[in-house]
Amino acid sequence: MNSPLNRLNRRTFLLYGAAALGSSLLLKACGGTTTTPSSPAAEGTPASPTAGAIKVAGIYTVPVEQQWVSRIHKAINAAKDRGEVEYVFSENVSNTDYERVMRQYAEAGNQLIVGECFAIEQACRTVAADYPNVAFLMGSSGKPAPPNMSVFDNYIHEPSYLTGMIAGGMTQSNIIGMVGGYPIPEVNRLMHAFMAGAKETNPDVKFLVTFIGSWFDPPKAKEAAFAQIDAGADILYAERFGVSDAAKERGKLAIGNVIDTQPDYPETVIASALWHMEPTIDRAVKAVKEGTFQAEDYGVYSYMEHGGSSLSDLGTFKDKVPQELQALVEERKRQILDKTFTVKVDDSEPKSTM
């Protein structure tokens, strides 16, 4: 599922956005006391069992409120609330400062470091190699780096397919608009899955695809969505914030991504494809505590079968989505979970079909 390290991906563009924010290293102690820096071990792996809470550090290039990072932050905080970890984190860390922060946390005695190295793959791998007794769990487009760097990504293409089925069955104009940040694999695979799901329930559906060239520009996303509505779209795939606002203002419908946005748009967002990082974080914490952590691809733990992703409840749309369509979606969901149906992972750039 992973591609070469030098491929274009979502965090490559954070080099520009995050660097503008500066390093603003906000060490947030979420329990526990400050640890005394220790020297890196010369050899070995993070293989010593730990009694009690382990020390976890998070390093993020954006605020923890941001859509993608918020799922990681939430999962680690859940482990903290259970008394399994002591958690500190830094947000708004520029890519140019990222390696230094990784080393600082490794020197401070943290046993598990979680972050995102999409734009700085080699730097992350160099640091991990220098601290073989520290476990690293990094968002990455690359492969694991033995002995101690595992990777993950948000593989939520399965629920994205299901939301596509709903959208295909609900559209009246047979035109669906899709607004994304950048045409890169981490976005493309979700859009393609959504489109495939929509085509299953509505072979006549057409798509308008727009990328706004930003990870966070709600006004620009909103304007792109308005243009798609003007072109006939009556349902919008909201990969970025701002799209659902346009749908709400024009009385159209929307599909959410990563987080459940229906509470904010109860009459607009039909359903969302949700990402849950808890299975990934919990497995990593358990491995560190047991002294069994090793380099592996944690991406699979974002799959529905592991509870790493899901289709949101229909909520306010429970009585608005036809029962026959709901039954089709539930059957496909069952087939995904029992592995009799596989949602294809397609990382190529999606295109408009009209």
N, C-alpha and C positions, 0 to 999 in steps of 0.2 A: 504493500500500500504506500510505502514511502518512496519519494523521488530523490534524485541526487541533491546534495547539500546546496548546490549553487542555483537551484531553481527559484523562480520568483514566487514569493509567498506573502501572506498577509502582514507579517511583522517587518518585512524589508522596508516598507514605507514608514514605519514608526521611527526610522532613523531621522526623518525630517521633523515629524510631529513631536516626538519625545525629546529630541535634542533642543527644540525651541523652548520646551518647558524647563530645561536645565536638569541638573542632577537632583536637586531638592530632596536629598536623602532623608526621608521621614521615618526614622526608626521608631516603630510603634510597638511597645512592649505590651503584649496581650496576656499578661500573666508571667510569673517567674521573675528572676532577678538577672541583672547583667552578669554575663559570664566573663571569666578571665581568659584573654586570648591564649591560645596554645599553638605550638608549632606543628606544621603538617608532618604526617608520618611519611617515612621514606618508602615504605612498601606495605602491601597488604590490601584487604578489602574491608568494607563495613560489615564485618561478620561476627561481632561480639554481642551477645544478647544484652538487652537493657532492661533493668527493673524500673517501673514507674514511668513517668512522662518522658518522652524524648524531646529534644530541642529541634524545632523546625523554623526555618527562615524562608520567607517569600520575597522574591525580587520581581518587581513589575515595572514596565516602561510607561504605564498609564495609571490613572487613578483606580483604586480598587472598586469604585462604583461602575467602571466601564463594563459593558455587556459581557465580554468574554472573560476578563480577569475576575469579575465578581463571582463567577461560578467556582473558581479555584479558592478564592478567599473565603467564600461561604463554607466550602467543604472542610478546609483546615480549621476554621472556627468551630465547626461542629465537633471535630475531634478534640479541640481544646476544651469545649464545654463538657465533654465526657471525661476530662482529666487525662487524656492520652498523650497530649502534646503541650509544650510551652511554645508559644508562637510569637515571633517578631517579624516585621516586614518593612520593606521600603517600596514606595511607589514613585512614579514619575522619574525613574532612573533612566538617564539617557544611554543610548547604545555605547557611546564613547566612555561612559563611566561604569558600565555593567560589569566588566571583568574585575575592576577594583572592588566593587561591592561584593561580588561572589567570593573573592579572596578574604575580604574582611569578615564575612559571615563564617567561612570555613575556619579561619584562624580563631574565631570567638567560641568555637566548640559546638557549633550546631551540627547535629547528626544527619539531618535531612534538609537539603536546600531545593526549593521548588521555584521554578521561574519559566521564562520564555526566551529561547535563544534563536528564534527564526532568522533574525537579521545579523546575528553574530555567532554563527554555528562554531567556527573554528576556535574563537576565544573561549566559549563555554567548554569545549572539549579539552582545551589546553588546561584550563583550571581544574576540571574534573580529574584529569590525569595527574595533576600535581598534588591532589588530595585524595588518594585512593581509599582512605578510611572514612571518607564522608560520602553519604549517598546523595546523588543528584537526580532529580526528576524534572525534566525540562520539556516544555512545549517545543517541538522541533519537527521539521520536514525531513530530517535525516534518520539514520538508524541508531540503535543503541551503541554506546562506546564502552566496551569492557574495560575494567571490571565493575564500574560503579555509576555509570551514567545511563539512566533509563529515559525514554522519550514518551510523549503523549501528544494527542491532538483531538479536536472535537469532531469525531466521526458520528454525526447525528443525521446521516443521510437516510436512515431507516424511517424515523418519524417525519422527516422532510417529505418522503414519498407519500406517507399517509396524509399529510396536510395537502399535498398536491391532489390526491384523490378527492378530498373534500372540496377543494377549490374548483376542480374540473366539473364536479357534480352540481356546484352552486352557481356557476357563471351563467348569466342570461345572454350576454353579448358574444360569448365564445372567445373573448379576448382577455387575457390575463397579463397584467403588467408586473415586471420584476425589476427592483432597484437594488443594486449591490454596491459595495465599496470599490473593490478592485477585482478584475477577472483573474484571480489566482486560485490555485487548487483548493485551499481551505474553504473558499466561497463557491467555486464552480461545482464541486461535488454535491453540495446541498441544493443548488439551483437545478442541476441535471436530475437529481432524484425527485425533486418537486415536479418538474416538467413531466417526467415519466409517469408519476402518479396521476397527474391531471389527464394525461393522454389515455390512461387506462379507463377512467370513468367518462371521458369525453374525447373521442378520437378527432373531433372537429375543432378542438381548442387551438388557438394561436397565441403566441407569446411576443410581448414587447420587452426587450432586455436593455437596461441602461446601467452603466457603472459611473459613479460620480467622481472617482479619483480621490476619495477621502474615506478615512475610517470614522470620522465624526464631523459631519456637516449637515445637521438636520434641515436647515433652510434649503440647501442644494438638493438633498434627497427629496424634500417636499416638492420642489419645483419640477424635478424629474418625474415624480409621481403625477403631478398635475398634467404634464404633457402627455403621459400615457393615458390618463383619464380622458383628456381631450381627443385622443386617438381611438377611443372606444373601450378601453379597459374598464371592467366593472368590479374586478377583484385584483388586489395588489399584494405581491409577495414582498414583505418588509424585511429585507436582510439588514437594512440600516434604519436607525432612528430618523423620524421625520416623515416616513412614508405613510404611517398610520394616521398622522395628523392630516395629510392631504385627503386620505380616504374619508376620514370623519367629516371634514369640511364640505366635501362634495357628495356625501351620502352614499359612498361606496363601501365595499368590504375589504378586509385585509387578513393576511396570514402572518403570524409572528415567528420569530427566530431566536433560539438560544434561551430566552427567558419568556415567562408568561406575561404578555402585555394586555390581556383582556381586562384585568381590573381597571386599567387606565382608559381603555376604549371598549366599554361593555357592549356598545351597539355597533361596533366596527370590526373588531378582531374575532374571527370565527374560532380559530384554534392556533396553537403554536407548537413548533418542534423544540422540545426542551433538552438542555444539556445538564447532566448531573455529574459533578466531579467526585462525589463521595466514594463510589466504588474504586476509583483510581487512587485517591488519597488514602483511603482506609487500607487498601492492599499494600501500599508503599510503607505506611506507618507500621503495619503489622510485620512486614519483612524486616524493617530496621530493628524493631523491638526484639525479634526472634534471632537476629543476626544472620538472616538468609537473603538480604537484599543483594541483587545482582543486576547487571545491565540487561534490560528487556524492553520490548515495545508494549507500553501500557495503552496504546491506542484502542485496542480491542475492548477495553473496559468502558469505553464510551458507547458501545453497542447496546441495543435494547436488551439482549439476553442477560447482560450483566447489570442492568439497572442504570446504565450510564446515560441513557437518553430515553425519551418517552414522548408520546403525544399527549398534550394537555387535555384536560376535561373540556367539553364543549361549553359548559357553564351557561351563560346567557343565551347561547345558540342551541341548547339541547333540544328545544321544541321547534327550532327554525330549520335545522338540517333534516332533510327527509329521512324517515326511518329506514327505508331501503338502502340509502347511501350509507347511513351509519352502520348497517349490517355488513355491507361490503367492506368498509374500512376495518371493522372489528375482525372479520374473517381474514383479511390480509395481514392484520396485526398478529393474529394467532399463527399464521403461516410463517411470518418472519421469526417469531419466537421459537417455533418448533423446527425451524430451518428447512421448511419445505418450499420457501420462497426467499430468494436473495435479491436485495436491492443492489444494483450495479454501482460501483464507485467509478465515476467518470470525472477526471480532473481537467478535462479540456474546457476551453472557454465556450460558454453557452451563447447562442446567437438568437436574435429575433427571427420569428418565422412568418412575418408578414411585412 
